[in-house]
């Protein structure tokens, strides 16, 4: 594959965050724009991150310099004047790309027939594509419907609704036909566009193999998660009322939910086969396979590689509830790692021990394995049983445990040791993937107890490492 110097705009967004690693893996030189480039550099040290404002031509000049391909992955979701801002940003970018000698712009828009009365959100997406294509720089515009991936707002809205509501009221927009696409398939198309032999401006409609309704998507996701869900049809729930209802049961703000719901009144399906002709090496999959892959990948990302970037406060990430406790210590990193690796087999590891005794009785009552104080002799390894946990991954600077107790969801506890100039930082993270409404009630019902327990546990581990380090220094 030919290597290119590419620019990715909207680099902190969902699609760009998936595309950038793929570009790097394929040897491309990546420059990315953001108003705040520092987090990008920390996440991807190999890229060149530059500050820019899409409405400021001067800030784009340096970003576009000596670049061959530019990915335009910017769009607004909220605000009364979002369409005007999108038009201005596209016009400024098209002019700057021409001045910089860019050879190709790759833009991601939205499916929807221009013959229909499109929502303001989809209309704006089409307008941006038209503005980019007016200039002399070749523009490949991909049009896609809902992207099936962790972080896709449209899919996360569906996931939250399905996970949290045993019975749902079904407005008319749940019957609209949709052709969703898997995140991995969309990234394949975007990646291929950097080097594909395509002439002239093109609009390329992309989607998976299944044409479904939002209702179908909810029920299929529920089946993959082992959830039973009921849907009651009502004809009177307007998009405006729906957006407020979604705000009540999901963390998605009304300002974002409203344009998403407005877009669901339009059929968004592929109407031409140009994608298959231009990119014959890509074979998109179906919706159920995409969901199944996403659920497996979520656990795989946690248990095999590095943990996902999560906010350092209690909340949700990738449909996981998260509690993170960071504790700085004077202990050496190796000493902290040894303390973590020795955990288990002793109730003194766990603060507020009476709460664990209560949890053990509940586990026994509901047919679980109960809480046993045990650990194998010698070093831990993947698969080792530690009290009521199973070791999923272990390294000198990391230990990841998975809970083996009865709960309406899956739970992990992770420790990481980060070296500092004088000592180290212990990063303890608890993850919980709830199963249905019961899982959400379980997390929030126990969180008043879990929060102080997790904090005391992290502080206790750090203190023990410091004590052992002090004893070692005294001989």
N, C-alpha and C positions, 0 to 999 in steps of 0.2 A: 504494500500500500504506500502511495506517495505521501510524504510527510509535508505538512503545511504549518505555517504560522497562523494561528486562528485567534480571533477575539470572541469572548463570550460575554455578552451583556446580561444584566439581570442575574449576575453570578451567584447571589445569595438565595435565589429562588429555588423552588422545588426541582424543575426540569434541569436547570443548569447544574445543580448540585449532583445530579445523576450523570449528566453529559460530560462534565469536566474529567472525572476519573477515566471514562471510556476514551476520551481524546488523549489523555496522558498515556494510557496503556497501549495505545496504537502509535505512539511515538511523535505525536504532534506537539508543537511548541505552543503553549497556551498562555494567553494574556486575558485577564478577566477584569471587568469593571465593577466598582461598587462605591457607594458613598463612604463606606467604612471598610477599607481593604485589609485591615489588620487581621480580622478573623479568618479571611480567606487564606492569607499566608500561613496562618497556624494550621489550618485544615489541609492545605495543599502546598507544602513548601516548594514544590517543583514549578509552580506557576508564577507568572509575573502579575501581581495585582496592582491596579492603578485606580486612584480616586477619579470619579467622574460624575457629571450631572447630565442626564440625557436631554435636558432642555438647554444646555450650554454648549454651543459648538466648539468653543475654545478648549473646554475640558476633554472633548472627544478627539481633538487633533492628535495628541500624543498617544492616546489609546489605539487609534487606527493606524498609526505610522508603521510602515513596513509589514503590514498584515495582508494576507491574501484572502482569507475567508472570515466573515463576521456573522456570528449567530445573534439574531435579534430576538431575545427572550424576555422582553419587557412589555407589561401591560398593567393597566390600573383596574381595580375591582370596586372601588368605592369613591364617593364624592360626587356632587352634582355635576361637576365639570370634567369628569374622568375622560369622556370621549374627546373633548377639546384638547386636553393634555396629551392624550395618546396620539392625536393627529399631529400636534406640534412636535412631539418627541420624534415621531417617525420622519417628519419632514426635515428636522435638524439632522437626524442621523443619516438620511439618504444623501443630503448635501455634503456632509462631512465625509461619508464613504466615497463619494465621487471625487472629492478633492484629494483624498488619500490614495486613490488608485486601487481601491479594493476590487477584487475580481468577482466576488460572489457574496451575496447576503442570503443567509438561511433563516427563515422566519417561521415561527410556530403560531398558527392561528387556530380557528375553531371551525368544525364542520357546521353545515347548515346551508340550505339552498337560498340563493339571493332572490328567488321567485316568491319565497314565503315572507311573511311579516316577521322578521327576526327580532329578537330581544335587543335592547340597546347595547348589551354586553357583546353579543355575537356580531351585531352591526359594526361596532367599533373595531372588533378583531379583523373583519373583512376590510374596513376602511384603511387600517394600518397596512395591510398587505398591498392594497392598491397604491398607496402613497410610496411605499418602498419600491414598487415595480415601475413607477413612472420615470425614475431616473435611469441613467445609462448602465448602472451596476446590475448585473444579472441577479435576479431574485428567485429563489426557490421557496415557495410558501407551502408548508405542510399544514393540513387541516385535520384536526383530531377531535374526538368527543371526549368523554371521561377517561382519564388515564388511571389505570389500576395500579396503584403503588402507594407505599407508606409516605405520606406527606402531600399527596395530591388532595387539594382541599375538597374537590367534588366527591372523591372517593371516601375521604375521611368523614364527610358529612353522612354518607350512606352507612359507614361503619359504626359511627356513634349512634345513629338512630337504631340500627339493628341490635347492637350490643345492649342498649339501655332500655329499649321499649319492648316488653313482651307482646303487646298489642298496639298496632299503629292505625291511626286514621289515614285513609288513603285519598288525598285530593286527586283531581283529574290528571295532574302532571305525572303521576306515578305510572300512567299508561302510555306515555310517549315512547316512541321507538328510539333506541340508542344503539350505537355500535362502538362499545368501549374498546380500548387498546391497552395491552399490558405495557407497563413502564419499560421493560427490557426491549420490547419490539419498537417502541417509539424512539428510544435511544439508538437502536440499530439504524433506523432511518436517518436520524439527525447526524449520526456519525458518518454514514455512507455518503451523505450529501456534501461532505467536505471535499471529496475526491471524485465523485461520480461524473461520468461523461454525459452531461446534460446540456442541451443547447437552448438558449433563450430563457425568458421568464416562464416558470411553470407553477401551476397550482396542483399539489399532489394530495389527494385525500387518502388518509390512512385509518385503518381500523382493524380490529380482530375479526375472527371468523364468525362471531355470533351477533345477531341483531336481537336485542332483548328490550324489555321495558325496565324502568327503575324498580318496579314491583318485582320483576323476575330477578333482578340483581340483588335485591334485599333478601329474597327467599333463598337464592342460591348461596349467598354469603352465610346466611344463618345455618344452612345445612352443613356447610364446610366447618362451621364452628360448633356444630352439635347443639344448636339452639332451635327451639320451637317458637315460631312467630306467627301471630295472627294479623291480618290486614282487613280493616273495615272501610269500605268505599263510601265516600261522601262527595257530593257534587258542588258544595258551596264554599269550600276552604280556598280563599284567594291566595295568590302568591305572597301578598303583603302579610296576611295572617299567618301563612305557613312560615315565613321568615322569623316572626316573633316566637312561634311555637318551637322552631328549631333552636332559637337562642336559649329557650328554657331547658332543653334536654341535651344540648351540645355546647362545647366551648367556642363554637364558630359565631362571630359577631353578626348581628342582623345586617350590617352594611355589606358583608361579604355573602351571607346566605341569600339575600334578596336577588342579586344578579344571577347567582347560580340557579335559583328556582325559576326566575324569569326565563333563563335559557332552556329549561326543561319543557317549556311549552312547544318548542320547535323540535321536529324530528332531526336527529343528527346521525345520518348514516352515509356510508360511502356510495357515491353514484357513478363513479367511473373507475376504470382499472389501470390508471396510469402508474400507480405505485408498483404493481406487479411487473409492468413493462420496463420501468426505469430502474427498479431495484429487484431484479429477479432472484437475488440470493437471499432475500428476506422472506420468511414464511411466518406470518403472525399466527398466534394461537387463539384459543377461545377464552371466554370469560371465566369459567370454572377453573381452568388450568391456571389462569393468572392469579386468581384468589388463592388457590392451593399453594402455588409457588411463593406468593407473598407471605403467607402464614408460616411456611417452613423457613423462608429466608429470614424472617423476623427473629426466630429463635436461633438460627444459625449465625446471624450477625452478632448476637449477644454471646453465644456459647463458644464460638470458634475463633473469631477474629477479635478486633477491638470493640469495646462497647460503643454504642452510638453516642453522639454528642447530645447531652441532655441538659436541661436548665438546672442550676444549682438550688432549686427550691421544689417543694412538693407539687406535683402536677402530673400531666400526662405527656407522653412522647411516644409517637408511633403506636398509639392505643395501649401503651404501658403506663401504669402509675409508677412514679419514681420518687424515692426519697434519697437525697444525697447528703452525706456528712463528710466534710473535709476537716482534718485535724493536722496542724503542723507539729512537728516533734523534733527534739534535739537528737533523737536516736539515729544511728547510721541506717541507710536504706537496707543493707543486708540484715541488720538486726531486726528491723521492722518486718522484713519478709519472713524471717525465722519465726517470729511470734505468730504471724498470720498462719503459717504452715503448721503450727502446732495446736491450732484450735481444735476443740472438741473433747468429748469424754469426761467433761467436768462441768457441772452446773455453774461453777463460779465464773465461767466465761460470760454468762448471760445476766444482765442487770434485771432487777425486779423479778426475782426467780418465781415468786408466787404466780405472776401472770403466765409464765410458761407452764406451771403446774396445771392451771385452769385450762390452758390450751390443750394440754395433753389429755385431760379428761374429756374435753369436747371431741378430740380426734378419736379417742376410744369409743365414745358414744355413737359417732356417726360411721363406725366401721373402718377407721383409718389404721395406720400402723402404730400410732402412738408416738410419744417422744421418749427415746431411749438415749442414755448417756453412753456412747460408744464411739470408738475410733480404732482403726487397725494399728497393729504394731508397725513401727518403722515409718517411712515417708509416705505421704499421701500421693495418690495418682488418680487420673480420671477413672471414675467408677467407684472409688472408695466411699464407704458409708461413714459419715460423721454425724453422730447424734441422729437428727431427723432430716439430714441433708445428704445429697449425693454430690461428690466432686465432679464438676463438668470440665473444668480447665484449671491447671495449676502451672505456675512459672515462678521464678525467683521474685518477681515483682507483681504477681497477680494470683488471686484465688477466687474461683467462681463456684458457688454452691447452688444447687437446685433443691427446693423444698419437696419433701415426700409426704406431706400431710394432706388431709382432706380439706379442700377449700374450693370455692367456686371460681377457680382460675389457677394460674401457674405463677410460682414465685421463685426469684433468684436473689442471692446475696453475693455481692462482689466487693473485693478489696483490691486496690491498686496502690503501689508505692511509687511515688515520684521523687526523684533525687532533687535536693536543694543544696545551695552552697554550704549551709550549716545545718545538716540534718536531712529531713525528708518530710513529705506530706503524705498522710494516709487518706486515701479517697475511698470511702465506703458508700456503696450504692445498693439500695434495695429496689428491685423491679417486681411489679405484679401485673400480669396480663389477665384482666377480669373476664369471666365468662358470663355474659348477660347482666341483667340488672342486679342479680344476687351478688355478682362479683363486685360491682360498684358499691353496693351497700356494705359488703364485707370490708372493703378497703377503708371507706370513710367511717364506718362504725368502729373499726379497731385503730384507726390512725391516732386518736388521742392517746392511746396506750403505746402504739408502735413508735411514734415520734420521739418521746423521751427515751424509750428503750434503745432505739438505733443510735441516738446521740451518746448515751452513756456507754454503749458498746464500743463505739469508735474511740471515745476518750479513754476508756479502760484499756483498749489494746495499745494505744499510743503510750499510755503511762507504763504499762508492763514492759514495752520495748525499752523505754528510758531507764527503768529500774534494772533490767538485765544488762543494758549497756554500762550503767554505773557500776554494777557488780563486777563486770568483766574488766573495767578499767582499774579497779582496786586489786585485781589479781585473785 
